[in-house]
Amino acid sequence: MFKRRAHLLVAAERPDGRAARVAELAAAAEFEDWIEVRPARAMAEVADEDLAWADLLVAVDAAAGRAMPAERPAACRPKYWKLPGETGAAFDLQTLEALRCMVGGMRMLARVDAEDEA
């Protein structure tokens, strides 16, 4: 069973506002028991303290993925999303889909864990 919400550190290659928008969308009630999202200003500005906090370092697109720091704690796993280059309706829809997919997987694992404990 999950003991705490998963920590997602989200970054774009440059400070374009997309990581902040992901964090805004992730603040919805449907995600509050499962994930905590922090935006980084830009992937190149991700600090060691941020990486120590994060369970997942989420790159919002391929450019952010290429800029992802190679040195990360073992507990900080990389995740690559292919989101649009600008915020807007398509960005929001794709972000919500990615968040729901992640949380759906966590819910499924929680059910399996609960069944194993019973």
N, C-alpha and C positions, 0 to 999 in steps of 0.2 A: 504494500500500500504506500502511496505517496505521503511523505511526512510534511512536505511544504510545496508551495507553488514552484513551478519551474521558472528559472531566471533566464530571460532572453535579452541579450544585448543586441540591438539592431543598428546597423550602419549602412549608409550609402558610401560611395567612393568619396564624395565631396559633400559639404553642408548644403543640401538642396531642399531640406524639409521633409523628405520622405520618411526618414527614420522617426521623426517626431510624429508624423501622421500615423505610422504603424502603432506607436505607443498610445496615441489617442484612441484608435480603434480597439486596441487590446484592453482598454479600460472599461469596456462594456461589461455589464453584469454577467453575461453568459460565460465570460472567461475568468472572472474574479477568483474563483476557487482553485484555478488550475495554473495560471501563468502570471508572471510579473514581467513587464517589458520596460526596459530603459533604452532610450535612444542615445546613440553616440553622435557627436557633432559630425564626424567623418571617420571613415575607417582608419585613416592614417593617425588620427588623434586618440584612438583607443589606448587607454593606459593599462598598465599591469593590474592595478586595483580593479578596473572594470572586468578584466578577464578572470580575475580570481573570484569575482562575484557570479559571473555568468555560467550557466549550464550549457547554453547554446550561444554561439556568436553567429548571428543571422546577417548574411550579405543580401541586400535587396535586389541585386542584379549581378551580372557577370563581372562588370568593372569593379564592383565592391568586393566580389570574391577574389579577384586577382590582387586586390590591395590588402586582403586579409593578412594579419600578422601570422607568420609561420610559427613563431614561438607562442604557444598557449599552454596553460595548465592542462593536465590530462583530463580533468573533469569538465573542461570547456570544449565542447564539440562544435565543429563548423556545420553550418546549415546554409544552403543556397536557395534563394527564392528568385524567380524571374518576374519581377514586378515592372509595370510601366515606368518610363523615365520621368514622368510628371505626375503629381497628385491630381486627382479628379475621380469621377465616378468609376472608371475602369480600374484605377489603382485601388480604390476602396473595396470594390467587389473582389478583386483578386487577393487582396490582403486578408479580408474576412474569410475567404475560402481557405487560405493557407492556415490561418489561426484556428478555424473550425476543424480542419483536418488534423492538426497537431493535438488539439484538445480532445477530439474524438478518439484518437489513438490512446491518449492518456486515460480516458474514461473506460475504454475497453480493457486496458491493462489493470485498472483498478478493480473492475468486475472480476477478472480472472483471479487476481490476488485475494479478493474477498471470498470467492468460491473455494480457493485452496485453504483458506484459514477456517472455513466452516467444517 
